[in-house]
């Protein structure tokens, strides 16, 4: 009985607070052509927008994930989609490089950060509540699972590189979130 309770507690600790994460194979993403393992837990979380088309259904978000991955692999000649994870206004998370691979989303921060990108262009409006909650829950999930330090530092992409990312309106929202530091 004690063993069963311990097992249940462990399962809860693993799954608590995590949003739905579609693995790359679940959304039909291409396999990476190379990979660098990342030491965890990481110190930084960097928030992005894709500066592309927003999506509010799983099928539309999958189409966007494939489009972003093709752009990063075909045009940029990267090993994989650049972000660690992507988030849609359907409230789902789409796995990119995941928790344990170095990404290609924020120079100088890639080897010590999780990069989360919301599908859409948020210069003049915010991602919907479902997408914002999915980002927050994904961060909490990463902390719970030991991939992100509990004393992590949250940044917008523009805080580490000259870029408009993650859009003026969304950036002003992200600035109000816990653990943000410009
Ligand atoms: Zn960005």
Backbone and ligand atoms as CSV (ligand in chain L), in Angstrom:
chain,resi,resn,atom,element,x,y,z
A,1,UNK,N,N,0.837,-1.210,0.000
A,1,UNK,CA,C,0.000,0.000,0.000
A,1,UNK,C,C,0.868,1.256,0.000
A,2,UNK,N,N,1.899,1.260,0.860
A,2,UNK,CA,C,2.787,2.424,0.888
A,2,UNK,C,C,3.436,2.631,-0.485
A,3,UNK,N,N,3.809,1.508,-1.064
A,3,UNK,CA,C,4.452,1.579,-2.368
A,3,UNK,C,C,3.501,2.172,-3.417
A,4,UNK,N,N,2.249,1.725,-3.341
A,4,UNK,CA,C,1.250,2.213,-4.292
A,4,UNK,C,C,1.062,3.729,-4.108
A,5,UNK,N,N,0.974,4.170,-2.861
A,5,UNK,CA,C,0.794,5.600,-2.604
A,5,UNK,C,C,1.993,6.398,-3.114
A,6,UNK,N,N,3.173,5.852,-2.889
A,6,UNK,CA,C,4.387,6.539,-3.357
A,6,UNK,C,C,4.376,6.640,-4.879
A,7,UNK,N,N,3.930,5.562,-5.511
A,7,UNK,CA,C,3.876,5.558,-6.970
A,7,UNK,C,C,2.873,6.601,-7.472
A,8,UNK,N,N,1.697,6.641,-6.824
A,8,UNK,CA,C,0.680,7.608,-7.231
A,8,UNK,C,C,1.181,9.037,-7.031
A,9,UNK,N,N,1.864,9.282,-5.917
A,9,UNK,CA,C,2.410,10.612,-5.648
A,9,UNK,C,C,3.423,10.988,-6.725
A,10,UNK,N,N,4.240,10.025,-7.105
A,10,UNK,CA,C,5.250,10.289,-8.133
A,10,UNK,C,C,4.583,10.604,-9.469
A,11,UNK,N,N,3.535,9.859,-9.786
A,11,UNK,CA,C,2.831,10.095,-11.054
A,11,UNK,C,C,2.203,11.482,-11.061
A,12,UNK,N,N,1.616,11.861,-9.911
A,12,UNK,CA,C,1.011,13.192,-9.822
A,12,UNK,C,C,2.057,14.269,-9.999
A,13,UNK,N,N,3.217,14.082,-9.356
A,13,UNK,CA,C,4.284,15.077,-9.453
A,13,UNK,C,C,4.725,15.237,-10.904
A,14,UNK,N,N,4.708,14.140,-11.646
A,14,UNK,CA,C,5.174,14.187,-13.029
A,14,UNK,C,C,4.157,14.884,-13.932
A,15,UNK,N,N,2.878,14.643,-13.704
A,15,UNK,CA,C,1.887,15.131,-14.658
A,15,UNK,C,C,1.197,16.416,-14.219
A,16,UNK,N,N,1.305,16.774,-12.953
A,16,UNK,CA,C,0.546,17.918,-12.444
A,16,UNK,C,C,0.883,19.209,-13.187
A,17,UNK,N,N,-0.150,19.887,-13.621
A,17,UNK,CA,C,0.037,21.214,-14.199
A,17,UNK,C,C,0.535,21.230,-15.625
A,18,UNK,N,N,0.786,20.082,-16.219
A,18,UNK,CA,C,1.327,20.092,-17.581
A,18,UNK,C,C,0.197,20.198,-18.598
A,19,UNK,N,N,0.339,21.110,-19.559
A,19,UNK,CA,C,-0.675,21.201,-20.604
A,19,UNK,C,C,-0.538,20.026,-21.573
A,20,UNK,N,N,-1.465,19.902,-22.483
A,20,UNK,CA,C,-1.352,18.861,-23.505
A,20,UNK,C,C,-0.175,19.195,-24.419
A,21,UNK,N,N,0.764,18.274,-24.492
A,21,UNK,CA,C,1.931,18.461,-25.356
A,21,UNK,C,C,1.888,17.411,-26.452
A,22,UNK,N,N,1.695,17.846,-27.690
A,22,UNK,CA,C,1.751,16.910,-28.809
A,22,UNK,C,C,3.216,16.699,-29.162
A,23,UNK,N,N,3.657,15.459,-29.100
A,23,UNK,CA,C,5.042,15.181,-29.456
A,23,UNK,C,C,5.235,15.444,-30.947
A,24,UNK,N,N,6.490,15.567,-31.340
A,24,UNK,CA,C,6.765,15.833,-32.749
A,24,UNK,C,C,6.186,14.729,-33.628
A,25,UNK,N,N,6.283,13.489,-33.188
A,25,UNK,CA,C,5.719,12.416,-34.016
A,25,UNK,C,C,4.200,12.500,-34.063
A,26,UNK,N,N,3.580,12.992,-32.972
A,26,UNK,CA,C,2.108,13.134,-32.987
A,26,UNK,C,C,1.649,14.203,-33.973
A,27,UNK,N,N,2.422,15.279,-34.145
A,27,UNK,CA,C,1.991,16.292,-35.122
A,27,UNK,C,C,2.621,16.082,-36.501
A,28,UNK,N,N,3.398,15.018,-36.639
A,28,UNK,CA,C,3.924,14.692,-37.959
A,28,UNK,C,C,5.141,15.498,-38.352
A,29,UNK,N,N,5.896,15.954,-37.343
A,29,UNK,CA,C,7.105,16.730,-37.633
A,29,UNK,C,C,8.226,15.859,-38.174
A,30,UNK,N,N,9.179,16.512,-38.833
A,30,UNK,CA,C,10.340,15.811,-39.391
A,30,UNK,C,C,11.353,15.540,-38.272
A,31,UNK,N,N,12.075,14.450,-38.388
A,31,UNK,CA,C,13.136,14.139,-37.427
A,31,UNK,C,C,14.266,15.146,-37.580
A,32,UNK,N,N,14.932,15.464,-36.474
A,32,UNK,CA,C,16.093,16.346,-36.515
A,32,UNK,C,C,17.222,15.677,-37.293
A,33,UNK,N,N,18.016,16.484,-37.988
A,33,UNK,CA,C,19.158,15.927,-38.718
A,33,UNK,C,C,20.423,15.986,-37.880
A,34,UNK,N,N,20.389,16.715,-36.784
A,34,UNK,CA,C,21.467,16.681,-35.808
A,34,UNK,C,C,20.900,17.207,-34.498
A,35,UNK,N,N,21.625,16.959,-33.399
A,35,UNK,CA,C,21.096,17.333,-32.085
A,35,UNK,C,C,22.245,17.526,-31.122
A,36,UNK,N,N,22.149,18.567,-30.294
A,36,UNK,CA,C,23.092,18.770,-29.192
A,36,UNK,C,C,22.315,18.661,-27.893
A,37,UNK,N,N,22.730,17.766,-27.028
A,37,UNK,CA,C,22.055,17.592,-25.741
A,37,UNK,C,C,22.242,18.841,-24.887
A,38,UNK,N,N,21.209,19.182,-24.127
A,38,UNK,CA,C,21.260,20.376,-23.278
A,38,UNK,C,C,21.267,19.960,-21.809
A,39,UNK,N,N,22.143,20.596,-21.024
A,39,UNK,CA,C,22.168,20.345,-19.576
A,39,UNK,C,C,20.951,21.007,-18.945
A,40,UNK,N,N,20.282,20.276,-18.069
A,40,UNK,CA,C,19.115,20.812,-17.380
A,40,UNK,C,C,19.311,20.651,-15.870
A,41,UNK,N,N,18.607,21.438,-15.036
A,41,UNK,CA,C,17.612,22.434,-15.419
A,41,UNK,C,C,18.241,23.715,-15.986
A,42,UNK,N,N,17.516,24.344,-16.912
A,42,UNK,CA,C,18.002,25.576,-17.529
A,42,UNK,C,C,17.608,26.787,-16.676
A,43,UNK,N,N,18.317,27.895,-16.903
A,43,UNK,CA,C,18.086,29.127,-16.135
A,43,UNK,C,C,17.026,30.015,-16.776
A,44,UNK,N,N,16.939,29.986,-18.112
A,44,UNK,CA,C,16.105,30.962,-18.815
A,44,UNK,C,C,14.930,30.332,-19.565
A,45,UNK,N,N,13.860,31.102,-19.636
A,45,UNK,CA,C,12.752,30.811,-20.535
A,45,UNK,C,C,12.618,32.029,-21.442
A,46,UNK,N,N,12.642,31.812,-22.753
A,46,UNK,CA,C,12.556,32.909,-23.715
A,46,UNK,C,C,11.259,32.754,-24.517
A,47,UNK,N,N,10.449,33.816,-24.510
A,47,UNK,CA,C,9.150,33.773,-25.184
A,47,UNK,C,C,9.247,34.447,-26.559
A,48,UNK,N,N,8.639,33.799,-27.542
A,48,UNK,CA,C,8.642,34.259,-28.933
A,48,UNK,C,C,7.228,34.282,-29.507
A,49,UNK,N,N,7.107,34.939,-30.681
A,49,UNK,CA,C,5.974,34.659,-31.552
A,49,UNK,C,C,6.564,34.162,-32.861
A,50,UNK,N,N,5.774,33.422,-33.643
A,50,UNK,CA,C,6.328,32.903,-34.904
A,50,UNK,C,C,6.355,33.987,-35.981
A,51,UNK,N,N,5.649,35.080,-35.733
A,51,UNK,CA,C,5.477,36.166,-36.702
A,51,UNK,C,C,4.848,35.616,-37.985
A,52,UNK,N,N,4.044,34.585,-37.789
A,52,UNK,CA,C,3.344,33.977,-38.911
A,52,UNK,C,C,1.854,33.980,-38.640
A,53,UNK,N,N,1.186,32.979,-39.172
A,53,UNK,CA,C,-0.265,32.897,-39.051
A,53,UNK,C,C,-0.649,32.277,-37.706
A,54,UNK,N,N,-1.616,32.884,-37.041
A,54,UNK,CA,C,-2.136,32.325,-35.798
A,54,UNK,C,C,-3.003,31.110,-36.127
A,55,UNK,N,N,-3.294,30.284,-35.104
A,55,UNK,CA,C,-4.136,29.102,-35.323
A,55,UNK,C,C,-4.911,28.797,-34.064
A,56,UNK,N,N,-6.153,28.390,-34.237
A,56,UNK,CA,C,-6.984,28.099,-33.063
A,56,UNK,C,C,-7.624,26.726,-33.119
A,57,UNK,N,N,-7.203,25.900,-34.070
A,57,UNK,CA,C,-7.616,24.494,-34.077
A,57,UNK,C,C,-6.371,23.633,-34.198
A,58,UNK,N,N,-6.476,22.406,-33.715
A,58,UNK,CA,C,-5.299,21.531,-33.756
A,58,UNK,C,C,-4.809,21.317,-35.183
A,59,UNK,N,N,-5.725,21.123,-36.122
A,59,UNK,CA,C,-5.285,20.864,-37.499
A,59,UNK,C,C,-4.588,22.085,-38.094
A,60,UNK,N,N,-5.105,23.278,-37.777
A,60,UNK,CA,C,-4.470,24.497,-38.301
A,60,UNK,C,C,-3.107,24.713,-37.649
A,61,UNK,N,N,-3.001,24.404,-36.357
A,61,UNK,CA,C,-1.716,24.577,-35.661
A,61,UNK,C,C,-0.680,23.566,-36.161
A,62,UNK,N,N,-1.122,22.365,-36.472
A,62,UNK,CA,C,-0.205,21.366,-37.028
A,62,UNK,C,C,0.338,21.853,-38.373
A,63,UNK,N,N,-0.546,22.437,-39.190
A,63,UNK,CA,C,-0.097,22.973,-40.485
A,63,UNK,C,C,0.944,24.063,-40.269
A,64,UNK,N,N,0.721,24.920,-39.267
A,64,UNK,CA,C,1.683,25.985,-38.975
A,64,UNK,C,C,3.004,25.426,-38.452
A,65,UNK,N,N,2.917,24.405,-37.593
A,65,UNK,CA,C,4.144,23.796,-37.058
A,65,UNK,C,C,4.994,23.232,-38.197
A,66,UNK,N,N,4.324,22.567,-39.132
A,66,UNK,CA,C,5.057,22.002,-40.275
A,66,UNK,C,C,5.672,23.106,-41.134
A,67,UNK,N,N,4.922,24.192,-41.311
A,67,UNK,CA,C,5.417,25.309,-42.107
A,67,UNK,C,C,6.653,25.943,-41.465
A,68,UNK,N,N,6.585,26.162,-40.148
A,68,UNK,CA,C,7.729,26.762,-39.443
A,68,UNK,C,C,8.932,25.818,-39.500
A,69,UNK,N,N,8.677,24.521,-39.302
A,69,UNK,CA,C,9.788,23.569,-39.339
A,69,UNK,C,C,10.424,23.517,-40.727
A,70,UNK,N,N,9.596,23.523,-41.768
A,70,UNK,CA,C,10.150,23.505,-43.118
A,70,UNK,C,C,10.986,24.758,-43.391
A,71,UNK,N,N,10.501,25.904,-42.912
A,71,UNK,CA,C,11.250,27.151,-43.106
A,71,UNK,C,C,12.600,27.073,-42.388
A,72,UNK,N,N,12.590,26.602,-41.156
A,72,UNK,CA,C,13.838,26.542,-40.396
A,72,UNK,C,C,14.817,25.523,-40.985
A,73,UNK,N,N,14.302,24.408,-41.475
A,73,UNK,CA,C,15.196,23.358,-41.986
A,73,UNK,C,C,15.578,23.587,-43.445
A,74,UNK,N,N,14.635,24.089,-44.256
A,74,UNK,CA,C,14.929,24.246,-45.687
A,74,UNK,C,C,15.585,25.587,-45.997
A,75,UNK,N,N,15.042,26.675,-45.454
A,75,UNK,CA,C,15.564,28.007,-45.774
A,75,UNK,C,C,16.742,28.388,-44.879
A,76,UNK,N,N,16.615,28.095,-43.583
A,76,UNK,CA,C,17.707,28.436,-42.660
A,76,UNK,C,C,18.769,27.352,-42.585
A,77,UNK,N,N,18.451,26.183,-43.131
A,77,UNK,CA,C,19.367,25.031,-43.096
A,77,UNK,C,C,19.730,24.625,-41.676
A,78,UNK,N,N,18.744,24.714,-40.773
A,78,UNK,CA,C,18.970,24.259,-39.402
A,78,UNK,C,C,18.661,22.769,-39.303
A,79,UNK,N,N,19.129,22.172,-38.209
A,79,UNK,CA,C,18.930,20.727,-37.969
A,79,UNK,C,C,17.483,20.368,-37.704
A,80,UNK,N,N,16.716,21.357,-37.257
A,80,UNK,CA,C,15.383,21.061,-36.742
A,80,UNK,C,C,14.648,22.398,-36.632
A,81,UNK,N,N,13.380,22.347,-36.273
A,81,UNK,CA,C,12.656,23.572,-35.938
A,81,UNK,C,C,13.432,24.250,-34.792
A,82,UNK,N,N,13.492,25.579,-34.798
A,82,UNK,CA,C,14.382,26.261,-33.863
A,82,UNK,C,C,13.940,26.250,-32.415
A,83,UNK,N,N,12.620,26.300,-32.190
A,83,UNK,CA,C,12.081,26.464,-30.837
A,83,UNK,C,C,12.040,25.153,-30.056
A,84,UNK,N,N,12.038,25.278,-28.746
A,84,UNK,CA,C,11.871,24.096,-27.888
A,84,UNK,C,C,10.428,23.599,-27.971
A,85,UNK,N,N,9.482,24.563,-27.918
A,85,UNK,CA,C,8.059,24.240,-27.992
A,85,UNK,C,C,7.330,25.369,-28.716
A,86,UNK,N,N,6.175,25.021,-29.289
A,86,UNK,CA,C,5.294,26.025,-29.890
A,86,UNK,C,C,3.920,25.889,-29.253
A,87,UNK,N,N,3.197,26.999,-29.234
A,87,UNK,CA,C,1.896,27.024,-28.558
A,87,UNK,C,C,0.868,27.644,-29.491
A,88,UNK,N,N,-0.325,27.029,-29.537
A,88,UNK,CA,C,-1.389,27.546,-30.384
A,88,UNK,C,C,-2.522,28.134,-29.564
A,89,UNK,N,N,-3.371,28.892,-30.239
A,89,UNK,CA,C,-4.565,29.425,-29.581
A,89,UNK,C,C,-5.648,28.342,-29.447
A,90,UNK,N,N,-5.290,27.117,-29.795
A,90,UNK,CA,C,-6.131,25.970,-29.452
A,90,UNK,C,C,-5.810,25.498,-28.028
A,91,UNK,N,N,-4.802,26.106,-27.402
A,91,UNK,CA,C,-4.420,25.744,-26.041
A,91,UNK,C,C,-3.462,24.566,-25.956
A,92,UNK,N,N,-3.059,24.040,-27.098
A,92,UNK,CA,C,-2.129,22.917,-27.107
A,92,UNK,C,C,-0.686,23.388,-27.261
A,93,UNK,N,N,0.213,22.515,-26.797
A,93,UNK,CA,C,1.643,22.734,-26.964
A,93,UNK,C,C,2.146,21.744,-28.011
A,94,UNK,N,N,2.986,22.212,-28.904
A,94,UNK,CA,C,3.550,21.386,-29.964
A,94,UNK,C,C,5.057,21.275,-29.717
A,95,UNK,N,N,5.526,20.062,-29.532
A,95,UNK,CA,C,6.943,19.842,-29.227
A,95,UNK,C,C,7.819,20.218,-30.419
A,96,UNK,N,N,8.849,21.004,-30.138
A,96,UNK,CA,C,9.869,21.279,-31.140
A,96,UNK,C,C,11.088,20.457,-30.789
A,97,UNK,N,N,12.145,21.136,-30.317
A,97,UNK,CA,C,13.338,20.381,-29.897
A,97,UNK,C,C,13.148,19.760,-28.518
A,98,UNK,N,N,12.127,20.196,-27.806
A,98,UNK,CA,C,11.819,19.576,-26.520
A,98,UNK,C,C,12.671,20.114,-25.377
A,99,UNK,N,N,12.611,19.421,-24.254
A,99,UNK,CA,C,13.252,19.883,-23.010
A,99,UNK,C,C,14.759,19.714,-23.007
A,100,UNK,N,N,15.278,18.735,-23.730
A,100,UNK,CA,C,16.670,18.329,-23.480
A,100,UNK,C,C,17.609,18.500,-24.677
A,101,UNK,N,N,17.172,19.297,-25.678
A,101,UNK,CA,C,18.059,19.579,-26.808
A,101,UNK,C,C,18.290,21.080,-26.914
A,102,UNK,N,N,19.500,21.467,-27.275
A,102,UNK,CA,C,19.813,22.879,-27.485
A,102,UNK,C,C,19.009,23.383,-28.685
A,103,UNK,N,N,18.341,24.512,-28.512
A,103,UNK,CA,C,17.528,25.072,-29.582
A,103,UNK,C,C,18.298,26.046,-30.460
A,104,UNK,N,N,17.575,26.698,-31.380
A,104,UNK,CA,C,18.132,27.738,-32.251
A,104,UNK,C,C,17.085,28.845,-32.297
A,105,UNK,N,N,17.012,29.622,-31.205
A,105,UNK,CA,C,15.964,30.644,-31.118
A,105,UNK,C,C,16.439,31.935,-30.475
A,106,UNK,N,N,17.551,31.904,-29.739
A,106,UNK,CA,C,18.024,33.093,-29.028
A,106,UNK,C,C,19.539,33.010,-28.846
A,107,UNK,N,N,20.297,33.674,-29.719
A,107,UNK,CA,C,21.766,33.609,-29.641
A,107,UNK,C,C,22.273,33.871,-28.223
A,108,UNK,N,N,23.250,33.124,-27.797
A,108,UNK,CA,C,23.882,33.212,-26.471
A,108,UNK,C,C,23.032,32.596,-25.358
A,109,UNK,N,N,21.796,32.291,-25.643
A,109,UNK,CA,C,20.915,31.715,-24.622
A,109,UNK,C,C,20.469,30.296,-24.979
A,110,UNK,N,N,20.759,29.873,-26.184
A,110,UNK,CA,C,20.209,28.588,-26.643
A,110,UNK,C,C,20.586,27.396,-25.766
A,111,UNK,N,N,21.786,27.401,-25.222
A,111,UNK,CA,C,22.229,26.223,-24.477
A,111,UNK,C,C,21.792,26.237,-23.016
A,112,UNK,N,N,21.089,27.319,-22.608
A,112,UNK,CA,C,20.647,27.404,-21.209
A,112,UNK,C,C,19.222,27.934,-21.113
A,113,UNK,N,N,18.408,27.601,-22.123
A,113,UNK,CA,C,17.033,28.125,-22.106
A,113,UNK,C,C,16.069,27.186,-22.811
A,114,UNK,N,N,14.801,27.389,-22.464
A,114,UNK,CA,C,13.701,26.777,-23.202
A,114,UNK,C,C,13.057,27.903,-23.997
A,115,UNK,N,N,12.924,27.740,-25.292
A,115,UNK,CA,C,12.325,28.743,-26.167
A,115,UNK,C,C,10.902,28.345,-26.522
A,116,UNK,N,N,9.945,29.195,-26.144
A,116,UNK,CA,C,8.527,28.895,-26.378
A,116,UNK,C,C,7.961,29.937,-27.323
A,117,UNK,N,N,7.426,29.490,-28.454
A,117,UNK,CA,C,6.917,30.409,-29.462
A,117,UNK,C,C,5.424,30.217,-29.684
A,118,UNK,N,N,4.687,31.319,-29.632
A,118,UNK,CA,C,3.242,31.249,-29.887
A,118,UNK,C,C,2.996,31.528,-31.370
A,119,UNK,N,N,2.201,30.670,-32.008
A,119,UNK,CA,C,1.861,30.856,-33.420
A,119,UNK,C,C,1.086,32.159,-33.586
A,120,UNK,N,N,1.580,33.036,-34.445
A,120,UNK,CA,C,0.880,34.281,-34.720
A,120,UNK,C,C,1.851,35.452,-34.678
A,121,UNK,N,N,1.311,36.646,-34.908
A,121,UNK,CA,C,2.101,37.875,-34.892
A,121,UNK,C,C,1.405,38.839,-33.943
A,122,UNK,N,N,2.054,39.117,-32.823
A,122,UNK,CA,C,1.361,39.790,-31.720
A,122,UNK,C,C,1.867,41.209,-31.483
A,123,UNK,N,N,2.029,41.954,-32.565
A,123,UNK,CA,C,2.413,43.364,-32.459
A,123,UNK,C,C,1.257,44.189,-31.904
A,124,UNK,N,N,0.021,43.863,-32.300
A,124,UNK,CA,C,-1.129,44.723,-31.981
A,124,UNK,C,C,-2.212,44.052,-31.154
A,125,UNK,N,N,-2.048,42.798,-30.871
A,125,UNK,CA,C,-3.019,42.122,-30.004
A,125,UNK,C,C,-2.331,40.960,-29.307
A,126,UNK,N,N,-2.975,40.486,-28.232
A,126,UNK,CA,C,-2.408,39.394,-27.443
A,126,UNK,C,C,-2.867,38.032,-27.953
A,127,UNK,N,N,-2.069,36.993,-27.728
A,127,UNK,CA,C,-2.597,35.649,-27.905
A,127,UNK,C,C,-3.781,35.463,-26.954
A,128,UNK,N,N,-4.701,34.595,-27.303
A,128,UNK,CA,C,-5.881,34.406,-26.450
A,128,UNK,C,C,-5.504,33.768,-25.110
A,129,UNK,N,N,-6.478,33.704,-24.212
A,129,UNK,CA,C,-6.225,33.189,-22.863
A,129,UNK,C,C,-5.740,31.749,-22.897
A,130,UNK,N,N,-6.292,30.948,-23.791
A,130,UNK,CA,C,-5.889,29.539,-23.879
A,130,UNK,C,C,-4.392,29.426,-24.184
A,131,UNK,N,N,-3.922,30.251,-25.111
A,131,UNK,CA,C,-2.502,30.194,-25.473
A,131,UNK,C,C,-1.634,30.734,-24.334
A,132,UNK,N,N,-2.062,31.847,-23.727
A,132,UNK,CA,C,-1.276,32.394,-22.615
A,132,UNK,C,C,-1.187,31.405,-21.457
A,133,UNK,N,N,-2.306,30.750,-21.148
A,133,UNK,CA,C,-2.294,29.766,-20.064
A,133,UNK,C,C,-1.425,28.562,-20.424
A,134,UNK,N,N,-1.445,28.169,-21.683
A,134,UNK,CA,C,-0.619,27.028,-22.099
A,134,UNK,C,C,0.869,27.349,-21.920
A,135,UNK,N,N,1.261,28.588,-22.235
A,135,UNK,CA,C,2.665,28.985,-22.036
A,135,UNK,C,C,3.012,28.930,-20.552
A,136,UNK,N,N,2.142,29.523,-19.731
A,136,UNK,CA,C,2.408,29.546,-18.278
A,136,UNK,C,C,2.449,28.129,-17.704
A,137,UNK,N,N,1.506,27.287,-18.136
A,137,UNK,CA,C,1.465,25.907,-17.627
A,137,UNK,C,C,2.668,25.100,-18.109
A,138,UNK,N,N,3.120,25.387,-19.317
A,138,UNK,CA,C,4.296,24.675,-19.828
A,138,UNK,C,C,5.526,25.032,-18.995
A,139,UNK,N,N,5.663,26.301,-18.637
A,139,UNK,CA,C,6.791,26.711,-17.789
A,139,UNK,C,C,6.699,26.003,-16.438
A,140,UNK,N,N,5.505,26.020,-15.835
A,140,UNK,CA,C,5.322,25.363,-14.530
A,140,UNK,C,C,5.617,23.871,-14.639
A,141,UNK,N,N,5.199,23.270,-15.724
A,141,UNK,CA,C,5.438,21.851,-15.991
A,141,UNK,C,C,6.943,21.569,-16.075
A,142,UNK,N,N,7.670,22.450,-16.751
A,142,UNK,CA,C,9.118,22.284,-16.876
A,142,UNK,C,C,9.815,22.370,-15.531
A,143,UNK,N,N,9.316,23.266,-14.677
A,143,UNK,CA,C,9.883,23.387,-13.324
A,143,UNK,C,C,9.594,22.116,-12.538
A,144,UNK,N,N,8.333,21.663,-12.587
A,144,UNK,CA,C,7.932,20.461,-11.849
A,144,UNK,C,C,8.734,19.238,-12.289
A,145,UNK,N,N,8.973,19.143,-13.574
A,145,UNK,CA,C,9.694,17.981,-14.103
A,145,UNK,C,C,11.209,18.102,-13.981
A,146,UNK,N,N,11.688,19.271,-13.519
A,146,UNK,CA,C,13.121,19.424,-13.295
A,146,UNK,C,C,13.919,19.853,-14.514
A,147,UNK,N,N,13.231,20.347,-15.549
A,147,UNK,CA,C,13.937,20.810,-16.746
A,147,UNK,C,C,14.247,22.310,-16.689
A,148,UNK,N,N,13.502,23.035,-15.844
A,148,UNK,CA,C,13.687,24.479,-15.692
A,148,UNK,C,C,13.916,24.754,-14.210
A,149,UNK,N,N,14.890,25.598,-13.886
A,149,UNK,CA,C,15.151,25.948,-12.483
A,149,UNK,C,C,13.925,26.630,-11.883
A,150,UNK,N,N,13.655,26.357,-10.618
A,150,UNK,CA,C,12.507,27.023,-9.981
A,150,UNK,C,C,12.760,28.523,-9.891
A,151,UNK,N,N,14.026,28.932,-9.834
A,151,UNK,CA,C,14.369,30.360,-9.825
A,151,UNK,C,C,14.734,30.827,-11.239
A,152,UNK,N,N,13.988,30.351,-12.235
A,152,UNK,CA,C,14.260,30.710,-13.639
A,152,UNK,C,C,14.040,32.199,-13.882
A,153,UNK,N,N,14.610,32.672,-14.979
A,153,UNK,CA,C,14.407,34.060,-15.407
A,153,UNK,C,C,13.660,34.036,-16.737
A,154,UNK,N,N,12.555,34.768,-16.777
A,154,UNK,CA,C,11.721,34.848,-17.984
A,154,UNK,C,C,12.130,36.063,-18.801
A,155,UNK,N,N,12.270,35.860,-20.109
A,155,UNK,CA,C,12.618,36.962,-20.998
A,155,UNK,C,C,11.799,36.883,-22.277
A,156,UNK,N,N,11.625,38.039,-22.916
A,156,UNK,CA,C,11.127,38.062,-24.275
A,156,UNK,C,C,12.323,38.002,-25.213
A,157,UNK,N,N,12.127,37.505,-26.417
A,157,UNK,CA,C,13.235,37.399,-27.365
A,157,UNK,C,C,13.945,38.746,-27.544
A,158,UNK,N,N,13.177,39.851,-27.545
A,158,UNK,CA,C,13.772,41.182,-27.765
A,158,UNK,C,C,14.722,41.595,-26.642
A,159,UNK,N,N,14.651,40.932,-25.513
A,159,UNK,CA,C,15.548,41.254,-24.406
A,159,UNK,C,C,16.958,40.709,-24.627
A,160,UNK,N,N,17.091,39.778,-25.573
A,160,UNK,CA,C,18.405,39.164,-25.786
A,160,UNK,C,C,18.946,39.376,-27.199
A,161,UNK,N,N,18.106,39.875,-28.122
A,161,UNK,CA,C,18.512,40.108,-29.506
A,161,UNK,C,C,17.714,41.302,-30.030
A,162,UNK,N,N,18.274,42.021,-31.013
A,162,UNK,CA,C,17.537,43.117,-31.629
A,162,UNK,C,C,16.438,42.541,-32.519
A,163,UNK,N,N,15.224,42.532,-32.010
A,163,UNK,CA,C,14.077,41.984,-32.742
A,163,UNK,C,C,12.793,42.538,-32.139
A,164,UNK,N,N,11.712,42.522,-32.896
A,164,UNK,CA,C,10.402,42.926,-32.376
A,164,UNK,C,C,9.749,41.792,-31.583
A,165,UNK,N,N,10.249,40.600,-31.730
A,165,UNK,CA,C,9.686,39.394,-31.128
A,165,UNK,C,C,9.622,39.527,-29.601
A,166,UNK,N,N,8.571,39.160,-28.911
A,166,UNK,CA,C,7.381,38.440,-29.391
A,166,UNK,C,C,6.203,39.342,-29.771
A,167,UNK,N,N,6.460,40.518,-30.335
A,167,UNK,CA,C,5.389,41.459,-30.687
A,167,UNK,C,C,5.148,42.438,-29.552
A,168,UNK,N,N,4.878,43.710,-29.893
A,168,UNK,CA,C,4.754,44.750,-28.857
A,168,UNK,C,C,3.692,44.442,-27.817
A,169,UNK,N,N,2.519,44.041,-28.271
A,169,UNK,CA,C,1.422,43.831,-27.321
A,169,UNK,C,C,1.694,42.629,-26.432
A,170,UNK,N,N,2.121,41.536,-27.031
A,170,UNK,CA,C,2.391,40.336,-26.239
A,170,UNK,C,C,3.571,40.566,-25.303
A,171,UNK,N,N,4.587,41.290,-25.779
A,171,UNK,CA,C,5.735,41.569,-24.916
A,171,UNK,C,C,5.289,42.326,-23.664
A,172,UNK,N,N,4.409,43.294,-23.851
A,172,UNK,CA,C,3.939,44.064,-22.695
A,172,UNK,C,C,3.162,43.195,-21.707
A,173,UNK,N,N,2.577,42.120,-22.196
A,173,UNK,CA,C,1.920,41.162,-21.303
A,173,UNK,C,C,2.951,40.284,-20.599
A,174,UNK,N,N,3.893,39.759,-21.367
A,174,UNK,CA,C,4.913,38.863,-20.799
A,174,UNK,C,C,5.701,39.575,-19.691
A,175,UNK,N,N,5.907,40.884,-19.869
A,175,UNK,CA,C,6.637,41.675,-18.859
A,175,UNK,C,C,5.963,41.648,-17.494
A,176,UNK,N,N,4.649,41.374,-17.465
A,176,UNK,CA,C,3.921,41.371,-16.196
A,176,UNK,C,C,3.905,39.981,-15.542
A,177,UNK,N,N,4.443,38.976,-16.232
A,177,UNK,CA,C,4.405,37.610,-15.709
A,177,UNK,C,C,5.490,37.404,-14.656
A,178,UNK,N,N,5.272,36.419,-13.757
A,178,UNK,CA,C,6.259,36.136,-12.697
A,178,UNK,C,C,7.640,35.843,-13.266
A,179,UNK,N,N,8.654,36.322,-12.558
A,179,UNK,CA,C,10.064,36.009,-12.798
A,179,UNK,C,C,10.599,36.675,-14.076
A,180,UNK,N,N,9.855,37.651,-14.630
A,180,UNK,CA,C,10.354,38.374,-15.797
A,180,UNK,C,C,11.490,39.307,-15.396
A,181,UNK,N,N,12.531,39.318,-16.203
A,181,UNK,CA,C,13.629,40.286,-16.039
A,181,UNK,C,C,14.085,40.708,-17.425
A,182,UNK,N,N,14.011,42.008,-17.704
A,182,UNK,CA,C,14.451,42.499,-19.014
A,182,UNK,C,C,15.941,42.244,-19.208
L,1,ZN,ZN,ZN,11.680,35.258,-31.346
